[in-house]
Amino acid sequence: MKCVICHGDEIKVTDVKEEFPVRNDIVYIAIKVLVCKTCGERYYDRRTVQFLEEVEGRLVKTNTKLKEVGKVLMYEAGASL
């Protein structure tokens, strides 16, 4: 298989994290997909896309228990420290 973007031929199954915004949070979902090692293009099979769609639907509709792995903070200009 050749990459459709860079035409490289080094495409390997790789662990990646897909990012989904849910309300004010970002949820990462770990999956394995084919990734071009030259340019980073990702290739998703139908089963993986269906899985991601199902998980996204559950995250949006329910109050799914998630593991907190950090925080994102925002500095507002003019705020006192």
Buried (B, 14 or more C-beta within 10 A) or exposed (E): EEBEEEEEEEBEEBEBEBEBEEEEEEBEBEBEBBBBEBEEBBBBEEEBEEBBEEBBEEBEEEEEEEEEEEEEEEEEEEEEE
